[in-house]
Amino acid sequence: MAKIIQEHEKCISCGACVSACPEHWEMGDDGKAVIKGGKKVGTNFEKEVDEVGCNKEAAANCPVHIIKIE
């Protein structure tokens, strides 16, 4: 199992993660990207997934490098 972590407050709303991995990412009500089904932990959003899949591409495409995979 892997954990996807997004530093939500640092998101610049470019949508690169949504384009790369629309099954796991969407634009939130605040105009910033958010992990679908993720939970808010402090200022981050986190989600545990069985397979990383396209989240690797979402992390690689993020211009501000705020998506981490553990």
C-alpha positions in Angstrom: 0.0 0.0 0.0 1.2 3.5 -0.8 0.2 6.9 0.6 -0.3 9.9 -1.7 0.3 13.2 0.1 -0.5 16.7 -1.3 0.6 19.9 0.3 -2.7 21.5 -0.5 -2.0 25.1 0.5 1.0 25.2 -1.9 -1.1 24.2 -4.9 -1.0 26.8 -7.7 -4.2 25.4 -9.4 -2.4 24.5 -12.7 -4.4 21.2 -13.1 -1.4 19.2 -14.2 -2.2 16.4 -11.7 -5.8 16.3 -12.9 -4.8 16.1 -16.5 -2.3 13.3 -15.7 -4.5 11.3 -13.4 -8.2 12.3 -13.6 -9.4 9.1 -11.8 -7.6 10.2 -8.6 -7.5 14.1 -8.9 -10.0 16.8 -9.3 -10.2 20.6 -8.8 -11.8 21.5 -5.5 -14.2 24.2 -4.6 -11.3 26.4 -3.6 -9.9 26.2 -7.2 -7.0 24.0 -6.0 -6.4 20.3 -6.9 -7.5 17.7 -4.4 -7.1 13.9 -4.2 -10.5 12.3 -4.8 -11.5 10.6 -1.6 -8.5 12.0 0.3 -8.7 13.1 3.9 -7.4 16.4 5.2 -4.5 16.0 7.7 -3.4 19.4 8.9 -2.9 21.5 5.7 -2.3 18.4 3.5 -4.6 15.9 1.8 -3.7 12.2 2.1 -5.0 9.0 0.6 -3.8 5.4 0.8 -3.9 3.5 -2.4 -3.2 -0.2 -3.3 -1.5 0.8 -6.5 0.3 4.1 -7.3 -0.7 4.0 -11.0 -1.0 7.4 -12.6 -0.3 9.2 -9.4 3.4 8.9 -10.2 2.8 10.9 -13.4 0.7 13.4 -11.4 3.6 13.9 -9.0 6.1 14.2 -11.8 4.0 16.8 -13.7 3.4 19.0 -10.7 5.5 22.2 -11.3 5.7 23.0 -7.6 6.5 19.4 -6.5 3.9 19.2 -3.8 2.7 15.7 -4.4 4.6 13.0 -2.6 4.3 9.2 -2.7 5.4 7.2 0.3 
